[in-house]
Amino acid sequence: MIERQIGFVNVIKPTGVTSFEVVSRVKKIFNEKHVGHLGTLDPAASGVLPIAVGKATKFFDYFLNKDKCYTALVKFGKETDTLDSFGNITNINDKIILKEDIEKVISNFVGEIEQVPPKFSAIKIDGKKAYELARKNINFEIKSRKITIFDIKLIKNCGKNLFLFRVHCSAGTYIRTLFQDIAKALKTVSTTVTIIRTKSGRFKIDDAKTLDELEKSPKVDLIEKIFSDLQIIDISAKYAKKILNGVKLKLNEIDFNVDKSKEFLIKFQDKLVGLFKVENNLITPIVYVY
């Protein structure tokens, strides 16, 4: 019997399985009901899938809005209905795309842009997932949303109309759609052959484990480890009572120092209370885990 744990596991999601299926396996590994991923990866994508175990699931909203990094292999001149290699070919364009052509247009996609998510996605439409409607050939519209591309780099030409890219973007960005839009600017079409998420918030692929590795050594990373660069403050009982009752402490009423420019962790009697920040000179909770 595995001792109940609270923390995070940084899993490498394999291609061809859903994020939900990965979470289901992690639940079995830790014999824990309260498990959730911190940002969906498409079934066709692989890479970093941070998963929270136990009370660490309370960090869901916090991590959901963190930036991501991807590498993507893109084939110009061919388009599928899903915009990835798992779909059926719907369009072919024989235009030859050169590295110079791409470099002329990709700078137009850096910054805040409008993006319409693909119909083969998990976005809810009247309570149903878009991909379920798309598979039934039901006609529907998805509204555009604002996303941010912090950086996009063309890494190399891997063959005829085949290019490798690196993308740093905001949460909510669909890489398949990004390259569909870039292809339109190039007056062609595209299929994103492979997508690998290399970073999701604080979680990086270099530190990730496969599900098999996790099964052999079922250990979580403690919340304190994931936030090891932040200040940890041990508070006394008089402050703990107030904080745990939802009172925001005034900076001029405390006898401990905090760095107002950063988030910080608060502990009481060696037990983590949560993640906090200073807002309007008040110690304000971001996530409670006590």
C-alpha positions as CSV (number, residue, x, y, z in Angstrom):
1,M,0.0,0.0,0.0
2,I,1.5,3.3,-1.1
3,E,1.4,6.1,1.5
4,R,-0.9,8.9,0.6
5,Q,1.0,11.7,-1.0
6,I,0.4,15.4,-1.8
7,G,2.3,17.1,-4.6
8,F,3.0,17.0,-8.4
9,V,4.2,14.5,-10.9
10,N,5.7,15.7,-14.2
11,V,4.7,13.1,-16.7
12,I,5.7,12.7,-20.3
13,K,2.4,12.0,-22.1
14,P,2.9,9.6,-25.0
15,T,1.4,10.2,-28.5
16,G,-2.0,8.6,-29.1
17,V,-3.4,8.7,-25.6
18,T,-5.6,11.3,-24.0
19,S,-4.7,13.4,-21.0
20,F,-7.6,11.9,-19.2
21,E,-6.2,8.4,-19.7
22,V,-2.8,9.5,-18.3
23,V,-4.6,10.9,-15.2
24,S,-6.5,7.6,-14.8
25,R,-3.3,5.7,-14.7
26,V,-1.7,8.1,-12.2
27,K,-4.8,7.6,-10.0
28,K,-4.2,3.8,-9.9
29,I,-0.4,4.3,-9.3
30,F,-1.0,6.4,-6.2
31,N,-4.4,4.9,-5.2
32,E,-5.7,8.4,-5.0
33,K,-9.0,9.8,-6.3
34,H,-8.0,13.4,-6.2
35,V,-5.8,13.7,-9.3
36,G,-5.9,16.1,-12.1
37,H,-3.8,17.4,-15.0
38,L,-2.8,21.0,-15.2
39,G,-3.5,21.7,-18.9
40,T,-4.8,19.3,-21.6
41,L,-2.6,18.0,-24.3
42,D,-4.2,16.8,-27.5
43,P,-4.1,13.0,-28.1
44,A,-1.8,13.5,-31.0
45,A,0.6,15.6,-28.9
46,S,3.2,14.4,-26.5
47,G,5.4,15.9,-23.8
48,V,5.1,17.6,-20.5
49,L,1.8,16.9,-18.7
50,P,1.9,18.2,-15.1
51,I,-0.4,16.3,-12.8
52,A,-1.5,17.3,-9.3
53,V,-2.0,14.6,-6.6
54,G,-4.2,15.1,-3.5
55,K,-4.6,18.7,-2.2
56,A,-2.1,19.9,-4.9
57,T,-5.1,19.8,-7.2
58,K,-6.1,23.1,-5.6
59,F,-3.4,24.6,-7.8
60,F,-5.4,23.9,-11.0
61,D,-6.5,27.5,-11.7
62,Y,-3.0,28.8,-10.9
63,F,-1.2,26.6,-13.4
64,L,-4.0,26.7,-16.0
65,N,-2.9,30.2,-17.1
66,K,0.8,29.7,-17.2
67,D,2.8,29.9,-20.5
68,K,3.9,26.9,-22.5
69,C,6.7,25.9,-24.9
70,Y,6.4,23.5,-27.8
71,T,8.4,22.0,-30.6
72,A,6.4,21.3,-33.7
73,L,7.1,19.5,-37.0
74,V,5.0,21.0,-39.7
75,K,4.3,19.8,-43.2
76,F,3.2,22.5,-45.6
77,G,1.1,21.6,-48.7
78,K,-1.1,19.1,-47.0
79,E,-4.1,19.6,-44.6
80,T,-6.2,17.1,-42.7
81,D,-9.6,17.6,-41.0
82,T,-7.9,17.5,-37.6
83,L,-4.9,19.5,-38.7
84,D,-2.6,16.7,-37.4
85,S,-1.3,13.4,-38.7
86,F,-4.3,11.5,-37.2
87,G,-6.9,13.0,-39.5
88,N,-8.1,12.5,-43.1
89,I,-6.5,14.5,-45.9
90,T,-8.9,17.3,-47.0
91,N,-6.6,19.6,-49.0
92,I,-3.4,19.4,-51.0
93,N,-1.4,22.4,-52.3
94,D,1.7,21.8,-54.5
95,K,3.3,25.2,-53.6
96,I,7.0,24.8,-52.5
97,I,7.7,26.7,-49.3
98,L,11.2,27.9,-48.6
99,K,12.8,28.9,-45.3
100,E,12.9,32.5,-46.5
101,D,9.2,32.5,-47.2
102,I,8.4,31.4,-43.6
103,E,10.8,34.0,-42.1
104,K,9.0,36.8,-43.9
105,V,5.7,36.0,-42.2
106,I,6.2,34.4,-38.8
107,S,7.0,37.8,-37.1
108,N,3.4,38.8,-37.8
109,F,2.3,36.1,-35.4
110,V,4.3,37.2,-32.5
111,G,2.4,39.2,-29.8
112,E,-1.3,39.1,-28.9
113,I,-3.3,37.7,-31.8
114,E,-6.8,36.3,-32.5
115,Q,-7.2,32.6,-32.9
116,V,-10.1,30.4,-33.7
117,P,-9.6,27.0,-32.0
118,P,-9.9,23.9,-34.2
119,K,-13.2,22.0,-34.5
120,F,-11.4,18.9,-33.5
121,S,-10.7,20.1,-29.9
122,A,-12.1,19.6,-26.4
123,I,-13.8,23.0,-26.3
124,K,-17.3,22.8,-25.1
125,I,-20.2,23.8,-27.4
126,D,-23.6,23.8,-25.7
127,G,-22.2,21.3,-23.2
128,K,-20.7,18.9,-25.7
129,K,-17.0,18.6,-26.8
130,A,-16.3,20.1,-30.2
131,Y,-14.6,17.0,-31.5
132,E,-17.6,14.9,-30.8
133,L,-19.8,17.2,-32.9
134,A,-17.1,17.4,-35.6
135,R,-17.0,13.6,-35.9
136,K,-20.8,13.6,-36.4
137,N,-20.4,16.2,-39.2
138,I,-22.6,18.6,-37.2
139,N,-22.1,22.2,-38.2
140,F,-21.1,24.6,-35.5
141,E,-19.1,27.7,-34.9
142,I,-16.3,28.4,-32.4
143,K,-15.6,32.0,-31.3
144,S,-12.2,33.4,-31.7
145,R,-10.1,34.1,-28.6
146,K,-7.0,36.3,-27.8
147,I,-3.8,34.4,-27.3
148,T,-0.2,35.5,-27.0
149,I,2.8,34.2,-29.0
150,F,5.9,35.3,-27.0
151,D,8.3,33.8,-29.5
152,I,8.3,31.6,-32.6
153,K,11.5,30.3,-34.2
154,L,12.1,28.3,-37.3
155,I,14.7,25.7,-36.2
156,K,15.4,23.8,-39.4
157,N,14.2,22.5,-42.8
158,C,13.7,18.8,-42.4
159,G,12.8,18.0,-46.0
160,K,10.5,19.1,-48.8
161,N,7.9,21.5,-47.2
162,L,8.8,20.0,-43.8
163,F,10.0,22.4,-41.0
164,L,10.7,22.2,-37.3
165,F,9.6,25.1,-35.1
166,R,9.9,26.1,-31.5
167,V,7.0,28.1,-30.0
168,H,6.6,29.9,-26.6
169,C,3.0,30.9,-26.1
170,S,0.3,31.7,-23.6
171,A,-2.1,29.1,-22.2
172,G,-5.0,28.3,-24.5
173,T,-2.9,28.4,-27.7
174,Y,-3.6,25.7,-30.3
175,I,-0.4,24.9,-32.1
176,R,-2.2,23.2,-35.0
177,T,-4.3,26.4,-35.6
178,L,-1.2,28.6,-35.3
179,F,0.4,26.8,-38.3
180,Q,-2.8,26.7,-40.2
181,D,-2.9,30.5,-40.0
182,I,0.8,30.7,-40.9
183,A,0.1,28.5,-43.9
184,K,-2.7,30.8,-45.0
185,A,-0.3,33.7,-44.9
186,L,2.0,31.6,-47.2
187,K,-1.0,30.9,-49.5
188,T,-0.9,27.2,-48.8
189,V,-2.1,24.7,-46.2
190,S,-0.5,22.7,-43.4
191,T,-0.6,19.7,-41.1
192,T,1.2,19.7,-37.8
193,V,2.8,16.3,-37.9
194,T,4.2,16.2,-34.3
195,I,3.8,18.4,-31.3
196,I,5.9,18.0,-28.2
197,R,5.3,20.2,-25.2
198,T,8.7,21.0,-23.6
199,K,7.5,23.3,-20.8
200,S,4.3,24.0,-19.0
201,G,4.7,26.7,-16.4
202,R,7.3,25.5,-13.9
203,F,7.4,22.0,-15.4
204,K,10.1,21.1,-18.0
205,I,10.6,18.1,-20.1
206,D,14.1,17.5,-18.8
207,D,12.6,16.7,-15.3
208,A,9.7,14.6,-16.6
209,K,9.1,10.9,-16.2
210,T,7.4,8.3,-18.3
211,L,4.4,6.5,-16.8
212,D,6.5,3.3,-16.6
213,E,9.2,5.2,-14.6
214,L,6.5,6.6,-12.3
215,E,5.1,3.2,-11.7
216,K,8.4,1.8,-10.7
217,S,9.1,4.8,-8.3
218,P,5.7,6.3,-7.4
219,K,6.9,9.6,-5.7
220,V,5.5,13.1,-6.0
221,D,7.5,16.3,-6.1
222,L,6.4,18.2,-3.0
223,I,4.8,21.6,-3.5
224,E,7.8,23.2,-1.8
225,K,10.1,21.6,-4.3
226,I,8.2,23.0,-7.3
227,F,8.3,26.4,-5.7
228,S,11.8,26.1,-4.4
229,D,12.9,29.5,-5.7
230,L,10.3,31.3,-3.5
231,Q,10.5,32.5,0.0
232,I,9.1,30.2,2.7
233,I,7.7,31.9,5.8
234,D,6.9,30.0,9.0
235,I,4.2,31.9,10.9
236,S,3.1,31.7,14.5
237,A,-0.2,30.5,15.8
238,K,-1.6,34.0,16.2
239,Y,-1.1,34.7,12.5
240,A,-2.1,31.2,11.4
241,K,-5.5,31.5,13.1
242,K,-6.3,34.7,11.2
243,I,-5.0,33.5,7.8
244,L,-6.9,30.2,8.1
245,N,-10.1,32.2,8.9
246,G,-9.7,34.2,5.7
247,V,-8.2,37.3,7.3
248,K,-5.8,39.2,5.0
249,L,-2.9,40.4,7.2
250,K,-1.7,44.0,6.9
251,L,2.0,44.4,6.3
252,N,2.3,47.0,9.1
253,E,0.9,44.5,11.6
254,I,3.2,41.6,11.1
255,D,6.6,40.8,12.7
256,F,8.1,38.9,9.7
257,N,9.5,40.1,6.4
258,V,8.1,39.4,3.0
259,D,9.3,40.2,-0.5
260,K,6.4,42.2,-1.9
261,S,7.6,41.7,-5.5
262,K,7.2,37.9,-5.5
263,E,4.8,35.2,-4.5
264,F,5.7,33.2,-1.3
265,L,4.8,30.1,0.6
266,I,3.5,30.2,4.1
267,K,3.9,27.3,6.6
268,F,2.5,26.7,10.1
269,Q,4.0,24.1,12.4
270,D,5.9,22.6,9.4
271,K,2.7,22.2,7.4
272,L,2.1,24.1,4.2
273,V,-0.7,26.6,4.4
274,G,-0.5,27.8,0.8
275,L,0.8,30.2,-1.8
276,F,0.4,33.9,-1.1
277,K,1.2,37.4,-2.5
278,V,1.1,41.0,-1.4
279,E,-1.7,43.0,-2.8
280,N,-2.6,46.5,-1.7
281,N,-0.2,46.0,1.3
282,L,-2.3,42.9,2.4
283,I,-1.1,39.3,2.5
284,T,-3.5,37.7,0.0
285,P,-4.0,34.0,-0.7
286,I,-3.5,32.6,-4.1
287,V,-3.9,28.9,-3.2
288,Y,-4.9,27.4,0.2
289,V,-3.8,23.8,0.8
290,Y,-3.9,23.5,4.6
